[in-house]
Amino acid sequence: MSSYPRIEIREGLVSIIAPDLSKYIVGNRPEPAHAPVFYNPRMEVNRSLSIAIVNGYISYTGKVGITICEPLSGTGIRAVRYAREVNGISRVIANDISEKAYELIRLNIDRNGLNDIINVHRDDANNLLLRAAREGGCDVVDIDPFGSPQPFIENSLRAIKDQGLLCVTATDVGVLSGKYPIKCVRRYGALPQKFPYRFEVGIRILISLIARYALSMDYGIQPLASFLDGHYYRVCALILKDRSYALETLKNLGYAYYRSGTLRRGFIPGYPIPSITRYRLAGPLWIGNLWDAEFLVNYFMRNIRDYFSSRAKEIGMLITDESLGPNIPYALTTEVGKDLGRELPINDIINVIRGLGYQAVRSHFHIKGFRTNADLLRIREIIMGK
């Protein structure tokens, strides 16, 4: 075993050995990318919610004895938690190309007594995915890279079974949400815009990337859960290997627009060419639902565990509530409270809108964000007392 500072970490129902991040400080804070094996404690929320999503997926589909493939395992904590905390699991495939990571994964599998469930490999992630495809495929493929998931999407779709679950993390939120638009065009084939709801634009561009790769194979996709948590996006989608679902997926690609003068926002169907071109547009991107409300309410929330962090529980509740709102990009309280001279509490705005008979729910994408089917300019006038 390679020698470097290590500590014991307890997360979920497991205990693992990980690099001691206090020894890898950059700018007064720990930098996981500088450690000999990648481990980010902030991703506990991602891992815990993934446990709930996969357990919900098993109940939702009725599958038993599933196989999960995680091609970028790092310390192996995600694979170990899947093996220990997911019900009805047959096998987990863990992998990392790093020799130090491979050694640490084996140690963590052994210390949790999971050698009979987890198979560990040391290989390039895409090679592993292609091997999994040749051997019959996996029910769940979980891509959790440092940076963009783009290099792994195509082979993940090859490795996944029909009605399988593809879970994808993207940590390049700045690229997807408009900070580096040309890089987004290069990496994701889409143009972002700095709309007030730019963080939603970002996750819709990510989903559209998955959708476009799927369409090239005559597959369809159905997002079950999507969320933003600080520095990363997370999307979990059913992959449906049927041409009819591919045609339905194609209808869910289009563009997003925003008019600052009227506060109007929304989606324009049409891919690759939008049906209307008079607006400044972001896209192409996913214009369908970001969530399956039935899945979140009836399957996902039932699998939120008491031992999850308070942040994981909070995001789970927020996205479930948000899934029941209209599929219209979120607005900010600052848009409707403009010129008021003071900050208007978001719950007050939501109560005003609901009192007028419209839908309104909070959005997890922004602390001041909410979704509504009301005319926001009219809401602003009412708030201003006009």
C-alpha positions as CSV (number, residue, x, y, z in Angstrom):
1,M,0.0,0.0,0.0
2,S,1.3,3.4,-1.0
3,S,2.3,5.7,1.9
4,Y,0.6,9.0,2.4
5,P,-1.4,10.6,5.3
6,R,-4.7,8.9,5.8
7,I,-7.7,9.0,8.1
8,E,-10.8,7.0,8.8
9,I,-14.1,8.5,7.4
10,R,-17.6,7.5,8.5
11,E,-20.3,8.2,6.0
12,G,-23.7,6.6,5.7
13,L,-23.5,3.1,7.1
14,V,-19.9,2.6,6.1
15,S,-16.4,3.4,7.3
16,I,-13.5,4.0,4.9
17,I,-9.9,5.1,4.8
18,A,-9.3,8.3,2.8
19,P,-6.4,10.7,2.3
20,D,-6.1,13.2,5.2
21,L,-7.2,16.4,3.3
22,S,-5.8,18.6,6.1
23,K,-2.4,17.8,4.6
24,Y,-3.4,19.2,1.1
25,I,-4.4,22.8,1.7
26,V,-4.7,25.3,-1.1
27,G,-5.7,28.9,-0.3
28,N,-6.6,28.0,3.3
29,R,-8.9,25.2,2.5
30,P,-8.5,21.5,1.7
31,E,-8.2,20.7,-2.1
32,P,-9.3,17.1,-2.9
33,A,-7.7,17.3,-6.3
34,H,-4.2,17.6,-4.8
35,A,-4.6,14.4,-2.7
36,P,-3.0,11.2,-4.0
37,V,-6.5,9.7,-4.3
38,F,-9.6,11.9,-4.9
39,Y,-12.0,12.2,-2.0
40,N,-14.4,15.1,-1.5
41,P,-16.4,15.1,1.8
42,R,-18.8,17.8,0.3
43,M,-20.1,15.1,-2.1
44,E,-21.8,13.3,0.8
45,V,-25.0,15.0,-0.3
46,N,-24.6,13.6,-3.9
47,R,-23.8,10.1,-2.6
48,S,-26.7,10.0,-0.1
49,L,-29.3,11.3,-2.5
50,S,-28.0,8.8,-5.1
51,I,-28.7,6.0,-2.5
52,A,-32.3,7.2,-2.2
53,I,-32.6,7.6,-6.0
54,V,-31.3,4.1,-6.8
55,N,-33.4,2.5,-4.0
56,G,-36.4,4.3,-5.4
57,Y,-35.5,3.2,-9.0
58,I,-35.5,-0.4,-7.9
59,S,-39.0,-0.1,-6.4
60,Y,-40.2,2.0,-9.4
61,T,-39.0,-0.6,-12.0
62,G,-39.5,-3.7,-10.0
63,K,-36.0,-4.9,-10.8
64,V,-34.1,-7.3,-8.6
65,G,-30.5,-8.3,-8.4
66,I,-29.2,-5.1,-10.1
67,T,-25.7,-4.4,-11.2
68,I,-24.2,-0.9,-10.6
69,C,-21.1,0.3,-12.5
70,E,-19.0,3.1,-11.2
71,P,-16.1,3.7,-13.5
72,L,-14.4,6.6,-11.6
73,S,-14.3,5.4,-8.0
74,G,-11.5,7.3,-6.3
75,T,-11.5,5.9,-2.7
76,G,-14.4,3.6,-3.5
77,I,-16.8,5.3,-1.0
78,R,-19.7,5.5,-3.5
79,A,-19.3,1.9,-4.5
80,V,-19.0,0.8,-0.9
81,R,-22.1,2.8,0.1
82,Y,-24.1,1.4,-2.8
83,A,-23.2,-2.2,-1.8
84,R,-24.1,-1.6,1.8
85,E,-27.1,0.7,1.5
86,V,-29.0,-0.3,-1.6
87,N,-31.6,-3.1,-1.3
88,G,-31.8,-5.7,-4.0
89,I,-28.2,-5.3,-5.3
90,S,-26.3,-8.1,-6.9
91,R,-23.0,-6.6,-7.9
92,V,-21.1,-3.3,-7.9
93,I,-18.3,-2.8,-10.4
94,A,-15.7,-0.3,-9.0
95,N,-12.9,1.1,-11.1
96,D,-10.1,3.6,-11.2
97,I,-7.1,3.9,-13.5
98,S,-4.9,5.2,-10.6
99,E,-2.8,2.5,-8.9
100,K,-3.1,4.3,-5.5
101,A,-6.9,4.5,-5.9
102,Y,-7.1,0.9,-6.9
103,E,-5.2,-0.2,-3.7
104,L,-7.4,2.0,-1.5
105,I,-10.6,0.7,-3.1
106,R,-9.5,-2.8,-2.3
107,L,-8.7,-1.9,1.3
108,N,-12.1,-0.2,1.8
109,I,-14.0,-3.1,0.2
110,D,-12.2,-5.5,2.5
111,R,-12.7,-3.4,5.7
112,N,-16.5,-3.3,5.0
113,G,-16.7,-7.1,4.3
114,L,-18.0,-6.5,0.7
115,N,-15.6,-8.6,-1.3
116,D,-18.5,-10.9,-2.5
117,I,-20.5,-7.9,-3.9
118,I,-17.9,-5.5,-5.3
119,N,-15.6,-6.3,-8.2
120,V,-12.7,-3.9,-8.5
121,H,-10.8,-3.1,-11.7
122,R,-7.9,-0.8,-12.6
123,D,-8.7,0.4,-16.1
124,D,-9.5,3.4,-18.2
125,A,-13.1,4.4,-17.5
126,N,-14.2,4.1,-21.1
127,N,-12.5,0.8,-21.5
128,L,-14.4,-0.5,-18.5
129,L,-17.7,0.7,-19.9
130,L,-17.1,-0.9,-23.2
131,R,-16.2,-4.2,-21.4
132,A,-19.4,-3.9,-19.4
133,A,-21.4,-3.4,-22.6
134,R,-19.8,-6.6,-24.2
135,E,-20.6,-8.6,-21.1
136,G,-24.4,-7.8,-21.1
137,G,-24.5,-4.3,-19.5
138,C,-25.4,-2.8,-16.2
139,D,-28.7,-1.6,-14.6
140,V,-27.1,1.6,-13.2
141,V,-24.1,3.5,-14.5
142,D,-22.9,6.3,-12.2
143,I,-20.5,8.9,-13.7
144,D,-19.0,11.1,-11.1
145,P,-15.9,12.8,-12.6
146,F,-13.8,15.7,-11.6
147,G,-15.0,18.2,-14.2
148,S,-17.1,17.5,-17.2
149,P,-18.8,14.1,-17.7
150,Q,-18.8,14.6,-21.5
151,P,-16.0,12.1,-22.3
152,F,-17.9,9.3,-20.6
153,I,-21.5,9.7,-21.8
154,E,-21.4,7.8,-25.0
155,N,-19.9,4.6,-23.6
156,S,-22.1,4.9,-20.5
157,L,-25.1,4.6,-22.8
158,R,-23.5,1.6,-24.5
159,A,-23.0,-0.1,-21.1
160,I,-26.4,0.5,-19.7
161,K,-29.3,-1.9,-20.1
162,D,-32.7,-1.0,-21.5
163,Q,-34.7,0.9,-18.7
164,G,-31.4,1.3,-16.9
165,L,-30.6,4.4,-14.8
166,L,-27.8,6.7,-15.9
167,C,-26.6,9.1,-13.1
168,V,-24.2,11.9,-14.1
169,T,-22.4,14.6,-12.1
170,A,-20.9,17.7,-13.7
171,T,-18.7,20.0,-11.6
172,D,-18.2,22.6,-14.3
173,V,-21.2,24.6,-13.2
174,G,-19.5,27.9,-14.4
175,V,-19.1,26.5,-17.9
176,L,-22.7,25.3,-18.1
177,S,-24.3,28.4,-16.6
178,G,-22.7,31.0,-18.8
179,K,-19.5,32.1,-17.2
180,Y,-17.4,30.5,-20.0
181,P,-19.8,30.4,-23.0
182,I,-17.3,29.4,-25.7
183,K,-16.1,26.5,-23.6
184,C,-19.7,25.4,-23.1
185,V,-20.2,25.5,-26.9
186,R,-17.0,23.4,-27.4
187,R,-17.7,20.9,-24.6
188,Y,-21.5,20.6,-24.7
189,G,-22.5,21.8,-28.1
190,A,-24.8,24.5,-26.7
191,L,-24.7,28.2,-26.0
192,P,-25.6,29.3,-22.4
193,Q,-26.9,32.8,-21.5
194,K,-26.6,34.8,-18.3
195,F,-30.4,34.8,-17.9
196,P,-31.6,35.3,-14.3
197,Y,-32.3,31.6,-14.3
198,R,-28.9,30.7,-15.7
199,F,-28.3,27.8,-13.3
200,E,-31.4,26.1,-14.7
201,V,-30.1,26.7,-18.2
202,G,-26.9,24.9,-17.2
203,I,-28.6,21.7,-16.0
204,R,-30.9,21.7,-19.1
205,I,-27.8,21.9,-21.3
206,L,-26.3,18.9,-19.5
207,I,-29.5,16.9,-19.9
208,S,-29.6,17.8,-23.6
209,L,-26.1,16.4,-24.0
210,I,-27.2,13.1,-22.6
211,A,-30.3,13.2,-24.8
212,R,-28.4,14.0,-28.0
213,Y,-26.0,11.1,-27.4
214,A,-29.0,8.8,-26.7
215,L,-30.8,10.0,-29.9
216,S,-27.7,9.1,-32.0
217,M,-28.3,5.5,-30.8
218,D,-32.1,5.6,-31.2
219,Y,-32.6,5.7,-27.4
220,G,-34.8,7.9,-25.4
221,I,-34.3,9.4,-21.9
222,Q,-36.6,10.3,-19.0
223,P,-35.1,12.4,-16.2
224,L,-36.2,11.1,-12.8
225,A,-34.2,13.6,-10.6
226,S,-32.0,16.6,-11.3
227,F,-30.5,19.1,-8.9
228,L,-27.8,21.7,-8.2
229,D,-25.8,21.6,-5.0
230,G,-23.2,24.3,-4.8
231,H,-20.4,23.4,-7.2
232,Y,-22.0,20.6,-9.1
233,Y,-25.1,19.4,-11.1
234,R,-26.5,16.0,-10.8
235,V,-28.9,14.2,-13.2
236,C,-30.4,10.7,-13.0
237,A,-32.4,9.6,-16.0
238,L,-34.0,6.4,-17.3
239,I,-32.5,5.2,-20.6
240,L,-35.2,3.7,-22.9
241,K,-33.8,1.7,-25.8
242,D,-36.7,2.1,-28.1
243,R,-37.2,4.3,-31.2
244,S,-40.6,5.5,-30.0
245,Y,-39.0,6.9,-26.9
246,A,-36.3,8.5,-29.0
247,L,-38.9,10.4,-31.0
248,E,-40.5,11.6,-27.7
249,T,-37.1,12.7,-26.5
250,L,-36.5,14.7,-29.6
251,K,-39.7,16.7,-28.9
252,N,-38.1,17.7,-25.5
253,L,-35.2,19.5,-27.1
254,G,-35.3,23.2,-27.9
255,Y,-34.2,26.6,-26.6
256,A,-34.8,28.9,-23.7
257,Y,-35.6,32.7,-23.9
258,Y,-35.8,35.6,-21.5
259,R,-37.3,39.1,-22.1
260,S,-36.1,41.6,-19.4
261,G,-38.6,44.2,-20.3
262,T,-41.6,42.0,-19.8
263,L,-40.0,39.4,-17.4
264,R,-41.3,36.7,-19.7
265,R,-39.3,33.5,-19.9
266,G,-39.9,30.1,-21.3
267,F,-39.0,27.5,-23.9
268,I,-39.2,27.3,-27.6
269,P,-39.4,23.8,-29.2
270,G,-37.4,22.8,-32.2
271,Y,-34.1,21.0,-32.7
272,P,-31.8,21.6,-34.3
273,I,-33.5,24.8,-35.5
274,P,-35.8,26.7,-33.1
275,S,-39.3,27.3,-34.3
276,I,-39.0,31.0,-33.4
277,T,-35.8,33.0,-33.7
278,R,-36.7,36.6,-32.8
279,Y,-35.4,36.2,-29.2
280,R,-31.9,35.9,-27.8
281,L,-31.8,32.1,-27.0
282,A,-29.9,29.7,-24.9
283,G,-29.4,26.1,-26.1
284,P,-30.1,23.7,-27.6
285,L,-31.2,22.3,-24.2
286,W,-33.8,20.1,-22.5
287,I,-37.2,21.8,-22.4
288,G,-39.1,18.9,-20.8
289,N,-39.5,18.2,-17.1
290,L,-36.4,18.1,-14.9
291,W,-38.1,15.7,-12.6
292,D,-40.6,12.8,-12.6
293,A,-42.9,14.1,-9.8
294,E,-44.5,10.6,-9.2
295,F,-41.1,9.1,-8.8
296,L,-39.9,11.7,-6.3
297,V,-43.1,11.7,-4.2
298,N,-43.8,8.0,-4.2
299,Y,-40.4,6.3,-4.5
300,F,-37.5,8.7,-3.8
301,M,-38.7,10.5,-0.6
302,R,-39.6,7.1,1.0
303,N,-35.9,6.2,0.7
304,I,-34.5,9.3,2.4
305,R,-32.7,7.9,5.5
306,D,-32.5,9.4,9.0
307,Y,-28.7,9.2,8.9
308,F,-28.4,11.4,5.7
309,S,-27.0,14.9,6.3
310,S,-29.4,17.7,6.9
311,R,-28.4,19.2,3.6
312,A,-29.2,16.0,1.7
313,K,-32.6,15.9,3.4
314,E,-33.2,19.6,2.6
315,I,-32.4,19.2,-1.1
316,G,-34.5,16.0,-1.3
317,M,-37.6,17.9,0.1
318,L,-36.9,21.0,-2.1
319,I,-36.7,19.2,-5.4
320,T,-39.8,17.1,-4.6
321,D,-41.8,20.2,-3.9
322,E,-40.4,21.9,-6.9
323,S,-41.3,19.0,-9.2
324,L,-45.0,19.7,-8.5
325,G,-44.6,23.3,-9.9
326,P,-45.0,24.4,-13.5
327,N,-42.3,23.6,-16.1
328,I,-41.4,27.3,-16.5
329,P,-37.9,28.6,-15.7
330,Y,-37.6,30.0,-12.2
331,A,-37.8,33.7,-11.4
332,L,-36.0,35.7,-8.7
333,T,-37.6,37.8,-6.0
334,T,-35.3,40.7,-7.2
335,E,-37.1,40.7,-10.5
336,V,-40.5,41.3,-9.1
337,G,-39.3,43.5,-6.2
338,K,-37.3,45.8,-8.4
339,D,-37.6,49.5,-7.5
340,L,-39.4,48.6,-4.2
341,G,-36.4,49.9,-2.2
342,R,-36.3,46.8,0.1
343,E,-35.9,43.1,-0.2
344,L,-39.3,41.3,-0.3
345,P,-39.4,37.9,1.5
346,I,-39.9,35.1,-1.0
347,N,-42.7,33.5,1.0
348,D,-44.6,36.8,0.8
349,I,-44.3,36.9,-3.0
350,I,-45.4,33.2,-3.2
351,N,-48.4,34.0,-1.0
352,V,-49.4,36.9,-3.2
353,I,-49.2,34.8,-6.3
354,R,-51.1,31.9,-4.8
355,G,-53.7,34.3,-3.5
356,L,-54.4,35.3,-7.1
357,G,-55.0,31.7,-8.0
358,Y,-51.7,30.9,-9.7
359,Q,-49.1,28.2,-9.0
360,A,-46.0,29.2,-7.1
361,V,-43.3,27.0,-5.5
362,R,-39.7,27.7,-4.3
363,S,-36.8,26.7,-6.5
364,H,-33.8,24.9,-5.1
365,F,-31.6,26.5,-7.8
366,H,-31.4,29.9,-6.1
367,I,-32.2,31.1,-2.6
368,K,-34.4,33.8,-4.1
369,G,-35.8,31.6,-6.8
370,F,-39.4,30.5,-7.4
371,R,-41.5,29.0,-10.2
372,T,-44.9,30.4,-11.2
373,N,-47.3,30.4,-14.1
374,A,-48.3,34.0,-13.3
375,D,-47.5,37.1,-15.4
376,L,-44.5,38.4,-13.5
377,L,-44.9,42.0,-14.7
378,R,-48.4,42.0,-13.3
379,I,-47.2,40.6,-10.0
380,R,-44.6,43.3,-9.9
381,E,-47.3,45.9,-10.4
382,I,-49.4,44.4,-7.7
383,I,-46.5,44.4,-5.3
384,M,-45.7,48.0,-6.2
385,G,-49.3,48.9,-5.4
386,K,-50.1,50.0,-8.9
